[in-house]
Amino acid sequence: MEIALASAQTLQHEARRTKPHLIIATEVPPEFKEMGVFWVEVCMANGLEATISADGYSTTIEDVSLQDLLAAVDKAKEQLDHGA
């Protein structure tokens, strides 16, 4: 698994360049949400909240934990390993 870091300013360019299987950001660009990639959008406005989308299913978790975020990474890796 390869990991690439990008700032909010370079996320779109890096995502187009690397074609990621998972994006974790404070704001995931709409074009990548529609592409079917796994994504996690983390909001820190009122505590720590994350919207996680995988396999066409999306849910919002209030007080998201590191364990929740790692589960999203594991699911994306599982899909990658199985050729999805």
Secondary structure, DSSP 8 states (H G I E B T S, - for coil): -------TTTHHHHHHHH--SEEEESS--HHHHTTT-EEEEEE-TTS-EEEEEETTEEEEEET--HHHHHHHHHHHHHHHHTT-
